[in-house]
Amino acid sequence: MAEKSAKPCSESRVTKTSVVLPPDANTHGTLFGGKMMAYVDEVASISAMRHARTTVVTAFIDSVEFLCPVRVGQAVTLESFVCWTGTTSLEVYVKVVAEDLMSGEKQLCLTSLLVFVALDSDGTPMRVPEIVAETDFEQALNAGGERRLRRRRKSKALMPEGEVDNFSSH
């Protein structure tokens, strides 16, 4: 595989703002969690593609922390960037801020880490450029990347073979 030069986190940064409308909400008048996750996956995948400059697939949702509800009429702003890279994988950090459009009050309502795998035109995993963390926050996220990878691998190794076959309806 050809070596690709390193890129700063800022080159993969994505920002998306949407207003929460009634069809996006549950019976509590707040944004459906699944709708929020679709937004998160969308911006994270764009960040991963910007960094790798190839197609990517979501491989793992490492963490999702729903910190507060987002109400109908509020805006949600999602920001994402690649924070760590392996050989063929990219870890993307996403934060979501809810904004009351009448008062201007903002509140952090979600943080998430997702892992993507870069694919070549044949669908084979391909090498990705290394990441250059510039800010203190980016450096802190990047410093934990290897630890999170080891945790994911350990968790995967604990999963019994044939787990799907073990579920049945009685």
N, C-alpha and C positions, 0 to 999 in steps of 0.2 A: 504494500500500500504506500502511496506517495505521502510524504509528510506535508501537513498543511501548517501554515504559520499561525501563531497565537493571535487571538482577537480579544479586545476588551469587552467586559460585560455590557457596557453602554451600547455597543453595536447591535445587541440583540434585544434592546429594550422595546417593549410594546405597551401602549396605553389605549384603553377602550372605555368609553363612557356610554351608558345606556340609562334610560329612565325605566323604572318598574311600573308596568301597566297592569290593570286588573287581570288580563289573561295569564300573566306571569306569576300570579299569586295563589297561595293556598287559602283555606277557609279562615285563617287568622289574619289575612290581609298582608301577608309577608311573602317575599320572593321564595318560590319553590327551591329547595336545596338542589334538586336535579338541574334546574335551569341555571342556578349559580355555577354548578359543576361544569355544565356545558360551556358557559362563558370562560371559566378557568382553563379548561382543556383547549379551547380555541386560542386564547392569547398565548398560552404556554407553548402550543405547537408552532405558532408563528415565530416566537422567540427562538425556538429550537431550529426551525428552518432558516431563519436569518443567520444564525451562527454557523450551521453546517452547510448551508446553500445546497440542500438536497431534501428529499422527502424524509419524513420521520414518522414513527408510530409510537403511540403511548404505550410504554412498557409497564409502568408502575406508578401508582399514586402513593407517594411515600407518607404524606401527612395532609390532613385538611382540618383546620380549626375554625369552626363557626363561632365567632366571638359575639355577634349581636345580630338580631333580625334586621332585614331591610324591608321597609314598608312601601306599599303602593304610593307612588308620587315622588319617592326619593330617587336620586340618581345613584348609580353604582359606577365607580371608576376602578378598573382593574389595571394593574401595572405588573409586568413580568420581565424577567431577564434570565439568561443562562448564568448560573452561579458556580457550576462545577462540571467538568467533563472527564469521562473515562476514555477508553480507546474508541469505542463506537457509541457510547451513551452520553447523554446530556441531561443534567439536572437543572430544572427551571424553578425559580422562586416566583410565586404570585402573591400579591396582596390586593385586597379589595377594600375600598373605602366607600361608605355610604354617606350621601350628602343630602341634608334637608334643603331643598332648593329655595324655600321661602326664607329661612333664617341664615343659611350658609353654614350651619353647624355640620362638622364632619366627624365620622367615627370609623375607626378600623373595625371591619366586620368579618374578615376572613384572611387567613394566611394558608399557603399550601406549597408543597414541594412535589413536583412530578418528574418522572424519568422518561426520556424518549430514547429510541434507538434510531440512528441515521441509516438510511438504506440507499444503495446504488440503484441503477436502472433495472437490475435483475432481481431486486428485492433482497440482496445480500447485505448484512451489516457492513458499514464502511467507517473508516477512521474519520474522526472529527478534529478540528483545530482545538488546541488547548485554550483555556480561558485565562484572561488577565484581569484579576480583581483589583480595582483601583480605589474604591472608597473603603472606609473601615467596615461598614456593614457588608459589602461584597466580600471583603477579605475574611470576615468572620464566617459567613456562609460557606465560602470556598474551603476554609480550613477544616470544616466538618464533613466535607464530601466523602473522603475515604472511610471515615467512621460510619457514615450512613450506608455506604456501599457494603461494608462488612456486616452490618446489622441486617441489611436486606438479604444478603447471601446466607447468613446464619438462619434467618427465619425461613427462607425457602428450603434449606436443607432439612429442617424439622418437619416439613410437610410430608405425610406418608404417601407413598406411591399409590396410584389408583384411588385417590381421595374421592373423585367424582362417583365412582362405583359404590362407595360406602353409604351414599344417601339413598333412602328409599321411602316410599310412602306406605305406611302401615295403618 
